Amino acid sequence: MENRLHPTDYEEGRPPKRPYQENRLITLLKRPAVFIPLLLALAFLVILLFINSSKNTQLREAREQAAQEREVVVTQANQRVTENTTYFLRTLMMPFSWSVRTAMMSRNMEQVDQYLYAFVQEPDFELVLLADNSGKIISTTNQKYKGELFADHFESSLLQVESITLDTSDSSSIKVAAPIMGLNSKLGTLYTVYNPKNPIRVDGN
């Protein structure tokens, strides 16, 4: 094949250069038998990369959606557990307070003590005590409170409740106050501290 002259060989005042030879790789790539398959391969690679990127995006979105749905499910489950727990405590305190009322009206404080100690044996109950109408603790499962004023250790407003009341302001425990009513007047207040199970976490622990 005849060697073509380099373009600068035509410039005046400059000595001729060696004959210009096109790069063999470029020459090879210009051949249809090489260029077309290479172009197709490149297009195929681009398509594969696009498909892989789309799959990764869809997978990430699916994982994010699943995480959001799991969080919703866990939140709803915790709400249901809380509702069931408060219902359980209200239901349990009603007959318990009636039993304590009967013993108090019979002036049988020994029976009251037995009721309280039996009640605190139930799982997750930390403390049960009884305060009289003046606010003095007259029976308790923790003797350090015996004879003390309820208001010196606990929320004093709970002594004024007229029905079974739950204090859930502390996430670690639920305080339950139940008035003990006599025939004509209030005899005292039954107070219980219940430690609920830890809430379900999104990570499953």
Disulfide bonds with the S-S distance in Angstrom:
none
